[in-house]
Every structure is written in C-alpha cells, then in structure tokens.
Amino acid sequence: MSILRQTLPRGVRSVRRPVVWRSLALGLTFLAAVVGLSVGVGVSERDILAAGLAERAYYALGLFVLGGLDIGTPMGGPPFGRVLLWGAYFAAPLITASALIETAIRLIGPWALRARRLEDHVVLGGAGRLTQLYVRKLRERDLRRTVVVVERDPDKPSLVALRDVYRAVIMHGDITKDEVLERARVDRARQVLFLTNDDFANLDAASKVLKTAPGLEGRIVVHVSDLGFMRETASSSVAEACEFFNGHEFAAVNLVQEQLVDRFNSTPQIDLVVLAGFGRFGQTVLHQLQQHAAGSFSHVIIIDERASRQVRAFEAQPGTSGDYVFSVIDGDILDPDAWRRVGEVVEAHGHDPVVILGCGSDGTNLHAALLARRQHPSAYVIVRSFRASPFTAEIAEESGVHAFNLAGLIEQGMPEAWF
C-alpha cells in the first residue's frame, strides 16, 4: 500500500491536470467569445450584429481552428465586450496548439524525449507475473530508478499497473529485435532481466545483448521456465555470461526444504508422494525432492492429463534419476476415478501419502485438495496458488490443508544483487 500512496497520485495527476485545465480554459474562452459577440461587438470581415445565438456560437468555435475561420478583428460595441473577444482571439489558438503539441508528444515523443536520458536504468523483457513481482520488490527499495518494460502485447492488462502504480516506462515491441533493444538503450542499462514466458526469446535476446553490449556480462538475468532446456544450455556461452533462473525452482526449493523435509523426518516410514499436476512446477518439485530428500520417499504417484508423456520427458532430462517407483495416472486431477486409483496404491503402501496439488489453476488445485482430503483424511495435503489468497487460506485452515503461494516464494528467492 505504501507504494500505491507514493506513486499513484503523482502519475494520475500528471495525466489528468493538463486535461482538466485545458477543458476549463476552453469553456471560458468559448463563453467569452459568445458574450462578446452578443453584446454588440462586431467584426471587420462579417456582418454578425443581426446573427442569432447559434451563428455566434459557430463563429466562437471557429476561433479554435488554427489557420481556419477568419472573421476579422473586433470593432464597435462596449469596451468590455471587445476585451472579451480580443482575449478569446488570443487564447483560442493557444489552447488548440497546446492540445496538438501534447497529442504529438504522446504519439511520437515519449521515446524521442526520454530515450536520450536513459542511463543506469533497469530493462525488463515481458510484462508478466515475474516482471510484476520484480518491479514491486524493486520499488520497495528504490522509488527513483527508471524501469523500462518492453512488452509485445500493447493490450496486456498488467501494463496499466506497471505504468501507473510502479511508474515504469512502457515500450511496445519484440524484445528479440535489435532495433527494440537499441531503443531501450540496453547498452547503458544497470541491469537487464528477460522474464517473458518464451524461453527461447529470453535466451536469444540475452545473446544479442552480450554481442552489442559485452560490458553487461554478469548483469543479465534470464528466466528459463523449462528446467530440461535450462540444463541442456547450462554450458553455453550465454549461460556463463548471464544468470539463469527458474521461478518454479525458487518456490520448489523453499517448499521442499522448509516443509517437506521436516514432514519426512517426522514419520518413521518411507513416504509415498502424490503429485497432482506434473507440469513445470510439479517436475521441479520432484527434482528438488531427489536433490534434498532422497531416501525419504519410495513411491511417487503422478496424476496429469498428459502424465505418461510428461514423465517420459522428465526422465530424459539429465540429473533426474532416483531410487523410487513411479505410478502414472493419465487423467484429470478432479476425476474421482483418478483418486480411486490413487487410493488403491495408498492402500497397498499402507501409509497416508503426502499430496501436492500443483497444476496451473488455483481453483482446480483447491478443489482437488478437498477431494484428496476427503479420501485420505490423515494425508499431508499441500495446495499451491500463485498469489496469496484469503479464500484459499480460509478453506485450507478449515480443512486441514497446507497452503502456499508461488509469488511469495519466488520473491523470497530473488537475490538482493538483482536490486
């Protein structure tokens, strides 16, 4: 809330104030012209003394046309009427010109005016969730640092908050294009982070920056969401010059080390783990279990609509072997039949499982967690959401489910050196 109070009013005022004052000036100028023409003041190029109110209003509006309607100079009538009309003569074109200049600056000027003074700034590729988390954390430490967000989709909803709340400079374009990187002045940047959802685009952009601005080596952060792809490219020159990271890995490390290891150590038996949802997050959790809890679990049940395919892809990644048994269930994690099959494995195992709900939908995870709790009342159930949700926290507490949010864990995992 402190960031909102300090940045939002200033951003809103900077946009609204000129519009309000110009509208007020326009109305007063128009009124002055109409009054002047209505009290007997004539003009040298028109005979308007006998004109009606509508015609006088038309001539008054004509004063706002740059180089347009010429009705001549005020003449005759009472002095105060001539003063009003002369004032309108000078004010109307100034109001019109200011509006045109501001429009031109808005359309073509932001980068022509601002790019020249971009120095020691932060460049962010993408305006997704990771960018929002990073910018929020940056603003907690530094309210003055210029932040440039490059986003390909001009209609992305997050751009409004990034611009108005966090005062980021928004630039529309493809971060992999040389001309876009040049306009963002990455060679003068303090830090560059590529946080789009496209792993290849992030790596490609990082490679181009290193070639054009080798001085940024060590100050480029690249998000790679596919752990297998990240490991395969770990020995590349780009990886050696940049810092690779995976948001899911930040969260998974914390989840495993802070919660699951203690759970495993508190039970005398070798545990059974159920991973409901085996996308990138589920795979990352399993990899961290292999790294930090090897020997604490002997059986892993995977539930996912593409479970078989995902498991094959996971096993093909380097460094993902483990001493445990797989049970693979291809199906929806909300399908009662999938949980019936889980129950059969649990019954054969003889102990209550650790169940982790980690698909990409927060609502689906919570629903599935309640299904798992109903079928296995003594199980250790963990439900994932992206952001902290009061509703999820309330339901989790009532049903004995452990809730955690990715955003908080990802923020905790971001090193101070990035800020």
HELIX and SHEET records of a PDB file:
HELIX    1   1 SER A    2  SER A   38  1                                  37    
HELIX    2   2 LEU A   53  GLY A   62  1                                  10    
HELIX    3   3 PRO A   79  ARG A  114  1                                  36    
HELIX    4   4 ALA A  115  ARG A  117  5                                   3    
HELIX    5   5 ARG A  129  ARG A  141  1                                  13    
HELIX    6   6 SER A  158  ASP A  164  1                                   7    
HELIX    7   7 ASP A  178  ARG A  183  1                                   6    
HELIX    8   8 VAL A  186  ARG A  188  5                                   3    
HELIX    9   9 ASP A  199  THR A  212  1                                  14    
HELIX   10  10 PRO A  214  LEU A  216  5                                   3    
HELIX   11  11 LEU A  227  GLU A  232  1                                   6    
HELIX   12  12 SER A  237  ALA A  241  1                                   5    
HELIX   13  13 GLY A  247  LEU A  255  1                                   9    
HELIX   14  14 VAL A  256  LEU A  260  3                                   5    
HELIX   15  15 VAL A  261  SER A  266  1                                   6    
HELIX   16  16 ARG A  280  HIS A  292  1                                  13    
HELIX   17  17 ALA A  307  ALA A  316  1                                  10    
HELIX   18  18 PRO A  336  HIS A  349  1                                  14    
HELIX   19  19 ASP A  362  GLN A  375  1                                  14    
HELIX   20  20 PRO A  390  SER A  399  1                                  10    
HELIX   21  21 LEU A  406  GLY A  413  1                                   8    
HELIX   22  22 GLU A  416  TRP A  418  5                                   3    
SHEET    1   A 2 GLY A  42  VAL A  43  0                                        
SHEET    2   A 2 PRO A  74  MET A  75 -1                                        
SHEET    1   B 6 VAL A 169  HIS A 172  0                                        
SHEET    2   B 6 VAL A 147  GLU A 151  1                                        
SHEET    3   B 6 VAL A 122  GLY A 125  1                                        
SHEET    4   B 6 GLN A 191  PHE A 194  1                                        
SHEET    5   B 6 ILE A 220  HIS A 223  1                                        
SHEET    6   B 6 GLU A 243  PHE A 245  1                                        
SHEET    1   C 6 VAL A 325  ASP A 330  0                                        
SHEET    2   C 6 PHE A 297  ASP A 304  1                                        
SHEET    3   C 6 ASP A 271  ALA A 276  1                                        
SHEET    4   C 6 VAL A 354  LEU A 357  1                                        
SHEET    5   C 6 TYR A 380  SER A 385  1                                        
SHEET    6   C 6 HIS A 402  ASN A 405  1                                        
END                                                                             
